[in-house]
Amino acid sequence: MFTTRGRGTVIDVRATPSGKFVIGVEDANGEVGYFTEKAVRLARS
């Protein structure tokens, strides 16, 4: 996945109380960030 912070791997998907989904993405440094569906896009290998 590509995020606003760079490329990473999806490790978690959670629903928020409002019914939206957030996606946990781990980057190459091992840091995990949570992003909304609009802030990520699929990376092609």
BALOBA-1460 file (C-alpha; in Angstrom, 3 decimals):
// residues 45
<rec num="1" residu="m" x="0.000" y="0.000" z="0.000"/>
<rec num="2" residu="f" x="1.021" y="3.577" z="-0.533"/>
<rec num="3" residu="t" x="0.125" y="6.015" z="2.230"/>
<rec num="4" residu="t" x="0.783" y="9.672" z="2.852"/>
<rec num="5" residu="r" x="3.962" y="8.496" z="4.653"/>
<rec num="6" residu="g" x="5.256" y="6.163" z="1.939"/>
<rec num="7" residu="r" x="4.953" y="2.488" z="1.083"/>
<rec num="8" residu="g" x="4.013" y="-0.164" z="3.623"/>
<rec num="9" residu="t" x="2.247" y="-3.440" z="4.408"/>
<rec num="10" residu="v" x="-1.312" y="-3.717" z="5.713"/>
<rec num="11" residu="i" x="-1.291" y="-5.357" z="9.138"/>
<rec num="12" residu="d" x="-4.687" y="-4.366" z="10.572"/>
<rec num="13" residu="v" x="-8.144" y="-3.163" z="9.545"/>
<rec num="14" residu="r" x="-10.562" y="-1.800" z="12.135"/>
<rec num="15" residu="a" x="-14.005" y="-0.262" z="12.164"/>
<rec num="16" residu="t" x="-14.460" y="3.013" z="14.026"/>
<rec num="17" residu="p" x="-17.540" y="3.786" z="16.142"/>
<rec num="18" residu="s" x="-18.810" y="5.962" z="13.282"/>
<rec num="19" residu="g" x="-18.761" y="2.970" z="10.906"/>
<rec num="20" residu="k" x="-15.716" y="3.957" z="8.857"/>
<rec num="21" residu="f" x="-12.657" y="1.758" z="8.473"/>
<rec num="22" residu="v" x="-9.062" y="2.582" z="9.358"/>
<rec num="23" residu="i" x="-6.174" y="0.590" z="7.947"/>
<rec num="24" residu="g" x="-3.012" y="-0.152" z="9.937"/>
<rec num="25" residu="v" x="0.064" y="0.017" z="7.718"/>
<rec num="26" residu="e" x="3.608" y="-0.915" z="8.772"/>
<rec num="27" residu="d" x="6.435" y="0.853" z="6.955"/>
<rec num="28" residu="a" x="10.013" y="-0.311" z="6.300"/>
<rec num="29" residu="n" x="11.173" y="1.086" z="9.668"/>
<rec num="30" residu="g" x="8.616" y="-0.997" z="11.561"/>
<rec num="31" residu="e" x="6.432" y="1.994" z="12.413"/>
<rec num="32" residu="v" x="2.670" y="1.486" z="12.246"/>
<rec num="33" residu="g" x="0.295" y="4.233" z="11.194"/>
<rec num="34" residu="y" x="-3.482" y="4.138" z="10.872"/>
<rec num="35" residu="f" x="-5.065" y="5.691" z="7.816"/>
<rec num="36" residu="t" x="-8.571" y="6.120" z="6.422"/>
<rec num="37" residu="e" x="-9.553" y="4.448" z="3.167"/>
<rec num="38" residu="k" x="-9.036" y="7.746" z="1.326"/>
<rec num="39" residu="a" x="-5.427" y="8.081" z="2.500"/>
<rec num="40" residu="v" x="-4.167" y="4.780" z="1.047"/>
<rec num="41" residu="r" x="-3.931" y="3.226" z="-2.384"/>
<rec num="42" residu="l" x="-2.800" y="-0.139" z="-3.653"/>
<rec num="43" residu="a" x="0.792" y="-0.512" z="-4.791"/>
<rec num="44" residu="r" x="1.505" y="-2.680" z="-7.794"/>
<rec num="45" residu="s" x="4.472" y="-5.001" z="-7.473"/>
